Amino acid sequence: MTPHARRYGLTLVELVIVMGVTGILAATALPLVFQGAQSFAFLPRAQATNQVGMEILQAIVEGHISTLSSYPGQPIRGLRFAAREIITATNQRPAIWLAEADRIGYLIPGNPLITTDNQYVVIRRDPLDNSVKRSVYAAPTPCPPSGGVEEVLPYYAGSVSVVPTGATPVFQYFTAGGIPVTPPICASAVTIRRVDVTLTVQTGTGNFNQSDAKLDM
């Protein structure tokens, strides 16, 4: 006598359970896969944004090697080294000789180890291409200055841009007592002792949903 083969299958209840679990897994997995792919594109942009932002802040505060033809490969010192020039007891040029919302001019006195010229440095945010640019003059320049050869900080900024931070200006100025100084000021007798720098650095729109990075500094 030949035994009958056993047959295996799913009951209706089991089939409904399997379909329900499969639907839950599909609904959960697809967003995770999408977010993972988005993060894969986002991370390099976040790294570039962070690096460029730190380089710009470093150049403004500490200084940066210049690509200008007048100072090839020479360091241009930052705001931390700004100092007034004492010509006579009654004739002095201020350390910060230009104070504007998106532009600052400061003086680095001549240093024989670097350059024998005084460096009248101007740093500004260019609204036309959303970059930060620097120019250097070896002699006093009309205030506010116009024209002059500029270099982009940093020179490898690529697709990273510096955009307005709402209504907050790039540069904010304060006296020794912490009293805000209202720009614009040009070669003023007001002694500026502190400068706050605010930057928003981003790629594209700065929206993570578009895989773009944004850094507020």
Buried (B, 14 or more C-beta within 10 A) or exposed (E): EEEEEEEEEEEEEEEEEEEEEEEEEEEEEEEEEEEEEBEEEBEEBBEBBBBBBBBBBBBBBEBBEBBBEBBEEEBBBBBEBBEBBEEEEEEEBBBBBBBBBBBBBBBBBEBEEBBEBBBBBBBBBBEEEBBBBBBBBBEBBEBBBEEBEBBBBBEEBEEBBBBBBEEEBBBBBBEEEEEEBEBEBBBBEBEBBEBEBBBBBBBBEBEBEEBBBBBEB
